Amino acid sequence: MVFLVVFLLAMPPFTHAVWDRPDTWIMGVPLFFVILFVVYSALIGVLVWSLRKGV
């Protein structure tokens, strides 16, 4: 369930409405790409966690 919720954060309706701020940059990288990196890293983290738990 956690995977699905985090996965929805990376889908276009949410990303284009909430995350797409072209004027905001973090350390030379647009905010959009930073947030997607965090979301995709969280997805990988959930998969690794479920693998270790044996779910």
Sequence and secondary structure as in RCSB ss.txt:
>XXXX:A:sequence
MVFLVVFLLAMPPFTHAVWDRPDTWIMGVPLFFVILFVVYSALIGVLVWSLRKGV
>XXXX:A:secstr
 HHHHHHHTTSHHHIIIII  TT EETTEEHHHHHHHHHHHHHHHHHHHHHHHT 
